[in-house]
Amino acid sequence: MAELKADVLVLGAGMVGVGAALHLQRRGRDVILVDRHSLAGEETSFGNGGLIECASVFPYMFPRDFGQILQYALNRSSQVRYQIADLPTFLPWLVRYFLASSPKRTLHSAMAELPLIRRSLIEHEALMAEAAVPELLRRTGWLKLFRSDATLSNAVREFQRAQQYGVAGEVLDSKAIAAREPHLSGEFAGAIYLPAPGFVPDPGGLAKAYAALFQRKGGRFFVGDARRLEQDAGGWRVAGSGGVAVAREAVVALGPWSDLVFRPLGYSIPLGVKRGYHLHLAPRGNAVLNHPVLDSDFGYLLAPMNRGIRLTTGVEFARRDGPPTPIQLERALPRARALFPLGDALDAKPWMGARPCLPDMLPVIGKAPRHAGLWFDFGHQHHGLTLGPATGRLLAEMMTGETPFADPRPFAVERFS
């Protein structure tokens, strides 16, 4: 059986894994990128709103408003849905999520992640230039629509708070909304326009472009099963259909599947998932959507992807590998058609994915404390596309002895011990 040798195995070829592989390669490491698919970006990185959210200061925490919590509990919210049969599976995680969402702990998470958020678009721009794919970045920003005065007022307060940390934006009235998006229909109390975030019209394609860059620079792509990772005297090895890949160090960047590696090694890390769905639809007639648009009160987003208008849903709490239940998508579709002229579906069926989340909405980045040469880089919640290259840089700096550009201590796995 053929044996491929390298300095580092990076397990997982989504945006997070590819970002880590490129930054390690830039620092002189010989890297093998391992994935169960033959192409990068085929899982969680494939399905998202396409936003590089460099204006997202505060993470998506559990709400503290009793009325909103009651809506969630009764399964009446358009933003969040859960499957009752799976409640015993994810309820303990939800309790930890609620406790980590106190105002004090939320601020801690936000300030810990802020250097990564601020670095996110910078790192993407550098990689896109090197990969020669400038067409995969649109500088449109995005719109958050609000249908009631109450939800708009809450959002404006949150926006004003974010402005204290350098976030730029504009509160729009109905006339300004129509000027930016003339093909939208509906009654709106207002909107918030955030100009800074980048928009990627093909997120899966961007991950593939970065992986192609990695290979052009001498990196190797290995199709293998990360669950077969083994430690031996020389480091780490993983088997695949084409042989065995061996390296001194290994990085677990498997997103929502990271537990398939860390649990057998004895690590108890509270990794949960938030499932989501998307569907591409054709615009009708000459209708054009100029920005990604979040219909905040109804909990869905429309994004003008290369394939068509992507309708994405909010959060579903269910078992990661349970059968799809795209009820949120079905409920959102008529509302989306009323908002924007949508034609036929372009996908045979809805896509489903899972966002990997820790209760404090911070990723795990750093050294595994009980295994030499093992590193973690997973749990990027709603910001895998946004943060992949930035956390890849942070991890590579840690692994190669550079001074990290951000404090890595808040991301250490030991915070859960």
Secondary structure, 3 states (H helix, E strand, C coil): CCEEEEEEEEECCCHHHHHHHHHHHHCCCCEEEEECCCCCCCCHHHCCCCEECCCCCCCCCCCCCHHHHHHHHCCCCCCEEECHHHHHHHHHHHHHHHHHCCHHHHHHHHHHHHHHHHHHHHHHHHHHHHHCCHHHCECCCEEEEECCHHHHHHHHHHHHHHHCCCCCCEEECHHHHHHHCCCCCCCCCEEEEECCCEECCCHHHHHHHHHHHHHHCCCEEEEECHHHCEEECCEEEEEECCEEEEEEEEEECCHHHCHHHHCCCCCCCCCEEEEEEEEEEEECCCCCCCCCEEECCCCEEEEECCCCEEEECCEEECCCCCCCCCHHHHHHHHHHHHHCCEEEECCCCCEEEEEEECCCCCCEEEECCCCCCEEEEECCHHHHHHHHHHHHHHHHHHHHCCCCCCCCHHHCHHHHC
